Amino acid sequence: MIRAIVFDLDYTLAVPRRDRETILEEAVDATNAPELTRSEYLEAHRNNLTQESREPIFADLLERRESDADPAELAAAYRKTIAEAIEPLPGVERMLEELRTEYRVGLLTNGPVRAQRDKLATLGWERAFDAALVTGELEAGKPDPRAFDAILAELSVEPSEAIYVGDEVDADVTGATGAGMRSIQVLLEDGPEPDSRAVAHVEQSAIADVLPAILEDLE
C-alpha cells in the first residue's frame, strides 16, 4: 500500500526559464569572478550537500582559480539569479494538491539550506508539502540512505509504503532504491536514459498529467 509520495525539486517539479550555464555566467559577470563551468559547479555541489549556503561551493571553485573574488557575493548573486528564473512545471501545483488528498506528500532535495529554501519561498511552496527537507539541514545528502530515512521519519511511513520521484539516476533512483523505497524516474529530453530499477518512468513535461495514473496502477 502506498501511503506517501516524496519528490525531488529541481527538474522534477520546477525548472529555470534559462539554462543553468547561462545563470552561472550571469552570476559570475555580476561579481567579476573568473569563468566557471557548469560541470565544475556540479562537482563542487556534490561535495557540499550539507551546507547552509552555496558559499563553500564557490569558495572551492574560486580557490582552484586562485581568485580574490568573494564567494559569499557570488553565492548571493547566483541565488538571486536562480530565484528570478525558476518556475513550476505545468500543472504540478494542482497535482500536489490533489495527491495530498490521498497520500502524505514530501520533498527531499539536495543542496544548501538557504538556496533550496529560497527556491521554495520564490515558488510559494512553503506549505505545499506535508514535510520538506533540504539536505543542508541533514547529516547526509542523497543518495545516502540517511537522507531518505529522514524524510520517511518526517512523514511517519515505512520505506515500503513510499514512492520517490526524481530525475537523477544516482541521487534519486539509486538512493531511493537503496533506502528500500520504490522510485519513479522523471525523464528529461537530454537524458539520462531510463533506469531499469525504477518501477515506472514519466516524461518531465507530462508529470502532472501522467503521474497520478501511474501511482494508481502501482497500488
Summary of the structure (lengths in Angstrom):
residues: 219
radius of gyration: 17.2
end to end distance: 5.9
largest distance: 55.4
contacts: 729
relative contact order: 0.17
helix: 49%
strand: 16%
